Amino acid sequence: MKLEKEKLLNLIQAFSCFKTIPISEIPDIDLYMDQVTTFMEDKLEGFKRTEEDKILTKTMINNYTKNNIIPSPIKKKYSKKHMMLLILTYHMKQILSIGDIHYLLSPITEKVDMEKITPKQIEKLYHNFLEIQSKEYATFSEEMLKQIDELDKSIHPHEEMGDAFMLYSIIFHLIVQASMQKKLAEDLIDNFLVGKNDEKNKK
């Protein structure tokens, strides 16, 4: 197996071109379910692994409502606040369980009446996410290329199956890094959020 360096570099550098969804691009008008899923498919298409993949379905949205991830729609329509929560949920569910996402968002979404949740609460949270997302998109390719350079130095150029070892090394690096970060995120939720919301709801 030959590792095509140019193809590898293109795949990594593509991450620097990933776009966030700024608040200004989220419709100010309330949307019906079909409009919500269409918007998400368009804006988050770059995260699909295959063309057949679905970014967000009606079943998913209903499941998020059922699990108190997002409040119920108002007269079957989803507001800008709903949309921001759905975008956050999409990204978090790539790593976290539905239960963990509930613990993260419930301090803001625990009110049943969506109209009582102030836009600033959700916008501040979403804006914070966008800032982190933009920074990570901008630096990921550069940092990843540095890591690959270090991995490349540890593999002898004339070693048998050198390209295969290089590819596996990159994948293993990503897996270990993602696993550690996921574990830390779960530990933070368990230590600072789990139980806290339940205690608050009992008061």
N, C-alpha and C positions, 0 to 999 in steps of 0.2 A: 504494500500500500504506500502510495506516494502522497505526502502532505503538500498540497498546493499552497505555498506561502502567500501568494497574491490573493487567493480566495479567502484564506484565513484572515488576512489583514482587512479585506473588504467587509467581512462579516463583523469584525470587531469595530471598525470605524463607522459602521452603519449606526451604532448606538448613539454616536454623537449627533446624529441627525434626527433622533427621536424627538417628537414634539409633545409638549404638555398641553393641557386644555385650560387655557386661562379663563377666568370668570367671565370676561367679556364675550367669549365664544359660546357660552351656555345661554340658551334662549331665555329671554325675560318673561315670555308668555308660558302659561302652563301647558303641558303636553299630555296627550293620550299615550297609552301603553305602546302602540305601534310606532309612534313618533319617537318615543324614548329609545326603543331598541334600534331604530334606524339611525338615530344620532350617535349612539354608542358604537354601532358597527362602523360608521364612517370615521369617527374620531380615534378609535382604538384599533383600527384595522392592522396597524403595524405589529401588534402583539399576537396576532394569529400565527399558529404554527403551520396550519394548512388552510386552504380556501374553505374547506367544509366546517371549520371550527366556528362556533358562535360566541360572540363576546358577551352578550346578555340576552336571555330569553324571558318570555312571560313567566315561565315556571320559576326561573331564578328570582325574578323580582318579587313574585308572590311568596316565595320561600323566605326572602329577606324580610318581608313585612311580617310573615308568620312568626319569624324568630326575633322580632323586634329589633332588627338591624336598621331598618328605616321605618318611619311612621306610615300609616295607610295613606293612600292618595286622597285628595279632596275632590269629591264628585268625579271620581275616576280619572282625575288629572294629577300630573306630577309637576311640582313647582321647581324653581331654580334650586331651592334648598334640597329637594329630593335628588335632583340631578347631581349635585356636588357629593352628596352622601353615596350615591350609586357609583360614581367614579372612584371615590375612596375605597368603597367596598370591593370593586373589581380588582384593584391593585392589591389590596390586603389579602383577598382570598387566594391569591397565587401562593401565599406563604402560610397564612393563618387559618385556623378552623373557624367555622361559623360562630362557635361559642366564644372564641377569643375576640373576634370582631365585635360581637355583642358587648363584651366587657369594655372594649375600647370606645365604642360609640354611644353606649347607653347613658353616660353622664350628660350627653347633649340631647339624645333622642328619646329619653325615657318618658317625656311628656307625650301623652296620647294625641293631644291636639297640636297638629303641625303648625297651625297659625299662631300658637303661643311661643314657638321657638323663634327667637330673634335672628334675622339674617346675619347679623354680625358674629354670632356665636359660631355658625357653620362656616361663614366666609373666612373668619380668622383661622379656623382649623384647616380649611382647604387651601388657603393662601400659604400657610406654613408648609403643607405638603408640597405645593408647587415649587416653593423655594428650594426645598431639599431635593426634589425630583430634578429640577433644572440643573442644580449643581452636580448631582450624580451623573446625569446624562453627559454633561460637559467633560467630566474628568474620567469617566469609566474607560473609554478607549485608551487614553494615555496611560492610565495605571495598569490596564490589562496588558498593554504592549510591553511595559516594564517587567511585569511578571513573566511573560513569555520569554523575554530576553534572558531572565535569570534561569528559567527552566531549560532553555536551550543550551546554556553554558554547562548545565549539569549532565547533559547527554552527549556522549562522545559522537562526533560527526560521522565516524566510520563504524559505529556500533551497528550490529545486525538489527534490523527492524527499528532503526533510529527514528524514522518518521512515525511509526506506530506508537513508540514509546512517548514521543513528543505529544501526539494527539491525546493519548490516554492521560499524560501528565497534566495537560491543560484542563481536560474534563474533570480529573480528580481534584485539581486545585479549585475549580469552580464549585464542585460538589461539597468539598470540605468547608470552604468559605461560606457557602450558602447555608450549610447545616449548622455551623457555629452561630451565624447571625440569627437564624431561625430560633435556635435554642435560647439565645440571649433575649430575643423578643418575647418568647414564651415565659421565660423566667421573670422578666419585668412585669408582664401582665399578671402572673401568679402572685408576685410579691407586693405589687402596688395597686392592682385593680380587682382581682378576684376576692370576693367577700366584702369589699368596700362598698360596692354598689348595692349589694343585698342588704347590708346593714343600714344604708341610707334609705332604702325603700321601706324598711320596717318602721322608721321614725315617723 
